[in-house]
């Protein structure tokens, strides 16, 4: 379960965000100022901070700069919120290390989608990440997420996806896939591809990513 710290001096918004994100199965802590937030950070492992820019005392911009300059906290994802919708405010936030920026007012669903993507991205080493659409696959851990939610893959499915993802936009023959994946025979490749499509594609009958290339085989195309 991902852990989120909501830092905003608006009591009503802070309470609403806490309820909404808790209902979405996140563990949430709240703070109305940066001093409270720092105390929470000392005792809890936080994955993401929702940070208001305009607060009394230390601003969200300064706090983001503090987080990114601190070895204990610089891996925490930061999603900034602000009623200041101008480009300069967004640029300031991103320059000091915010990972994303959302203007107020906002739709809860958009906030949720941004949170899911940030948490998934910061969970893994970026050098091993392959992104296609709403899917993120880690070549090292063989973990797959769709819209921030984990997708359960069998060891054979994960190995097959790794082969396809290792050389994007390139078709592999059935024989190649069987040879590279010791868990399957060339005759069972089709079955494994179908199972993988069911888990990955929005419509497995009309695949968007795992494509059949006539007379060549299968490939992951993005």
JOWO-V830743 format. One line per field, one symbol per residue. phi: phi as a letter, one per 20 degrees, with the letter a starting at -180 (. if undefined). Layout:
BEGIN
phi: ???
END
This chain:
BEGIN
phi: .fdddddbeegffffffffffffemeecdcbdbfffffffffdceeebdecffecfnfffffffffffedffcfeffcdedafeeffffffgfffepfebbcfefbegffgffffgfffffefcfffdecdbmedccefeemeccclndfdfdfffffffffffffbflcedfgffffffdfeceffeggfffffffgedefcffcfddededgmcpcbedc
END
